[in-house]
Amino acid sequence: MDKQTLLNRYTDEQRIHSELPGWNREAVGSVIRHVSADSGLILYSELTEKDVDIAIDEQIQYFKRLGKPFKWKWFDYDTPGNLKERLKKKGFEGRDPVSLMINPLSTENSLLHKKVSSIIRTISTAKEIDDIISLQNLIWDVDFSGLGNRLKSDKAETPNLLHIYAAYVNDKPVSAAWMYLDAGTSFGSLWGGSTLPEYRGQGIYTDLLAIRAQKAWEMGYTLLTVDATKMSEPILEKRGFQKLGITIPYQSPAD
């Protein structure tokens, strides 16, 4: 499958028609937005120079009425070509750019044949999720309690669509990652992969990639997608992931 075909599939299944657990999808004109109990997310828009400012203002006002912050996920192939600059002018703040990467799964894919280390465990209980959130807090020095609540809720409500794994050393997690299998699509989306510094470079990240790829294949999914940082991008490329573009989440302006 060539890169443009992969990108078209991603745009259709992961942006235009995406259904997120715990979120309400709303199609408003050329904007696709998702609304949860406490926030919002715009995954797709198809705007022009004539309507872009109006559309941005409409979304700002809509979420302001709801009293919820929201993110606008920009991709480098979005229209108009200056959408990123328009968002900035409206007060949106962008995070660091990451690479949109996709790996087509097939019987020849090396991840499907890799033997996964015995230190990798499947995570399923609330206590185990709390443990990996504590790990995330430690690695990044950020409070990930909201993520923990979402993972516990999603695991309880859609256990077959969320798969969580962690590497354990001396009965303590040292790295963790998870995958959402998006119902009705070809995609499994990969998240996490953070590892304590002293355990990096030992193949744990690749093991976590492999176990998720194997689970996705077992469940009938044929494409993996990930928003990759500069640190993880070289490893992903070695394992068959193709870079298709750049994406940046832009946080809505404060009141």
C-alpha positions in Angstrom: 0.0 0.0 0.0 1.6 3.3 -1.1 1.9 6.3 1.3 -1.0 8.3 -0.3 -3.3 5.4 0.0 -2.3 4.9 3.6 -2.9 8.6 4.3 -6.3 8.5 2.6 -7.3 5.5 4.7 -6.1 7.2 7.9 -7.9 10.4 7.1 -11.2 8.6 6.4 -11.1 6.1 9.3 -9.2 8.0 12.0 -10.3 11.5 11.4 -13.5 11.9 9.4 -15.4 8.9 10.7 -13.7 8.2 13.9 -15.8 7.2 16.9 -14.0 7.7 20.3 -15.1 5.8 23.4 -16.7 8.1 25.9 -17.0 11.0 23.3 -19.9 12.3 21.3 -19.1 12.9 17.6 -20.6 16.0 16.0 -20.3 16.9 12.3 -20.9 20.6 11.9 -20.4 21.9 8.4 -16.8 21.1 7.4 -15.7 20.5 11.0 -15.7 17.1 12.9 -15.6 17.6 16.6 -15.8 15.2 19.6 -17.2 16.2 23.0 -16.6 14.4 26.3 -17.7 15.1 29.8 -14.9 17.5 30.5 -13.3 18.6 27.2 -13.5 18.7 23.4 -11.4 17.6 20.4 -11.4 18.6 16.7 -9.9 15.9 14.7 -10.8 17.0 11.2 -11.8 20.1 9.2 -11.9 20.9 5.5 -11.8 24.7 5.4 -11.0 27.4 2.9 -9.5 30.9 3.1 -13.1 32.3 3.1 -14.5 30.3 5.9 -11.6 29.4 8.2 -11.8 32.3 10.6 -15.5 32.0 10.9 -15.2 28.2 11.6 -12.5 28.8 14.3 -14.6 31.4 16.0 -17.6 29.2 16.0 -15.7 26.4 17.7 -14.3 28.8 20.3 -17.8 30.1 21.1 -19.4 26.6 21.1 -16.9 25.2 23.7 -17.0 28.4 25.7 -20.8 28.0 26.1 -20.2 24.4 27.3 -17.5 25.6 29.7 -15.0 23.1 28.3 -11.5 23.5 27.0 -10.7 21.8 23.7 -7.9 20.8 21.4 -7.7 21.3 17.6 -5.5 18.6 16.1 -3.7 20.1 13.1 -2.1 18.0 10.4 0.4 19.4 7.8 -1.9 18.5 4.9 -4.9 20.3 6.3 -6.6 23.2 4.4 -6.1 26.0 4.1 -2.4 25.9 4.1 -2.1 28.6 6.7 -4.6 26.9 9.2 -1.8 26.6 11.8 -1.1 30.3 11.6 -4.8 31.1 11.8 -5.2 29.1 15.0 -2.2 30.8 16.5 -3.7 34.2 15.7 -6.8 33.2 17.6 -4.8 32.4 20.7 -4.4 28.6 20.3 -1.1 27.3 21.8 0.6 24.4 20.1 2.5 21.6 21.7 5.7 20.0 20.2 5.1 18.5 16.7 5.0 14.7 16.3 5.2 12.5 13.3 2.2 10.7 12.0 3.4 7.1 11.4 1.6 4.0 10.1 2.7 0.4 9.9 0.8 -2.0 7.6 0.6 -5.5 9.2 1.0 -8.6 7.0 2.4 -12.0 7.5 5.9 -10.7 6.6 5.9 -8.0 9.3 8.8 -8.7 11.7 6.8 -7.5 14.7 4.4 -10.4 14.3 7.3 -12.9 14.5 9.2 -11.4 17.4 9.4 -13.4 20.6 8.2 -11.0 23.4 10.2 -11.0 26.6 8.6 -12.6 29.7 8.9 -9.3 31.6 6.0 -7.9 29.5 2.7 -8.4 31.3 -0.9 -7.7 30.3 -2.5 -5.0 32.5 -6.2 -5.4 33.3 -7.0 -4.3 36.8 -7.6 -0.8 38.3 -4.7 -1.3 40.7 -2.3 -2.2 37.8 -3.4 0.9 35.9 -2.7 3.0 39.0 0.8 1.5 39.1 1.6 2.5 35.5 0.1 5.9 36.0 2.5 6.3 39.0 5.2 5.3 36.6 4.2 8.0 34.0 4.1 10.6 36.8 7.6 9.6 37.8 9.0 9.7 34.3 7.5 12.9 33.2 6.9 14.7 36.5 3.4 15.5 35.4 0.1 14.5 37.0 -1.5 11.8 34.8 -4.4 11.0 37.1 -6.9 12.1 34.4 -5.3 9.6 32.0 -5.6 6.9 34.6 -9.3 7.6 35.1 -9.9 7.4 31.4 -8.0 4.1 31.0 -9.8 2.5 33.8 -13.2 3.7 32.5 -12.4 2.6 28.9 -11.0 -0.8 30.1 -14.2 -1.5 32.1 -16.6 -0.4 29.3 -14.8 -1.6 26.2 -12.3 -4.3 27.4 -11.8 -5.7 23.9 -10.8 -2.4 22.4 -8.2 -1.3 24.9 -5.1 -3.4 25.5 -2.5 -2.3 28.1 0.9 -3.8 28.7 3.8 -3.1 31.0 7.4 -4.3 31.5 8.1 -5.5 35.1 11.5 -5.8 36.8 11.6 -7.0 40.4 7.8 -6.9 40.4 7.7 -3.1 39.6 6.7 -1.6 36.2 9.5 0.1 34.4 7.8 0.8 31.1 4.2 0.8 29.9 2.2 1.2 26.7 -1.3 0.7 25.5 -3.4 0.3 22.3 -6.9 1.2 21.3 -8.5 -0.9 18.6 -10.9 1.3 16.8 -14.1 -0.5 16.1 -15.2 -0.6 12.4 -11.8 0.5 11.2 -8.5 -1.1 10.1 -6.5 0.7 12.8 -5.0 0.1 16.2 -3.6 3.3 17.7 -0.5 3.1 19.9 0.1 5.2 23.0 2.6 5.4 25.8 5.9 3.5 25.6 7.7 5.6 28.3 10.5 3.8 30.0 12.5 4.6 33.1 15.9 6.0 32.0 18.0 3.2 33.5 16.0 0.6 31.5 16.2 2.2 28.1 18.2 0.7 25.3 17.3 -2.9 26.4 14.7 -3.7 23.8 11.7 -3.1 26.0 10.1 -0.5 23.7 10.3 -2.9 20.8 8.8 -5.7 22.9 5.9 -3.4 23.7 5.5 -2.7 20.0 5.5 -6.3 19.1 3.0 -7.5 21.7 0.5 -4.8 20.5 1.1 -5.6 16.9 0.5 -9.3 17.6 -2.7 -8.5 19.5 -4.0 -6.2 16.7 -3.3 -8.9 14.1 -5.0 -11.5 16.2 -8.1 -9.3 16.5 -8.2 -8.7 12.7 -6.6 -5.3 12.5 -4.2 -4.6 9.7 -2.8 -1.1 10.3 -1.0 0.5 13.3 -0.8 4.2 13.8 1.2 6.3 16.3 2.1 9.9 16.9 5.8 9.6 17.2 8.3 11.8 19.1 11.8 12.4 17.7 13.1 9.9 20.3 10.9 7.0 19.1 10.7 7.8 15.4 14.0 6.0 14.5 13.0 2.8 16.3 9.6 2.8 14.7 11.1 3.3 11.2 13.3 0.2 11.8 10.2 -1.8 12.6 8.2 -0.9 9.5 6.5 2.3 10.3 6.3 4.9 7.6 6.2 8.7 8.3 3.2 10.3 6.5 3.2 13.7 8.0 3.4 16.0 11.0 0.6 16.7 13.5 0.4 19.2 16.4 -2.4 19.5 19.0 -3.4 23.1 19.6 -5.0 24.0 22.9 -7.9 26.4 22.9 -7.3 29.9 24.1 -8.0 30.7 27.8 -10.9 32.9 28.7 
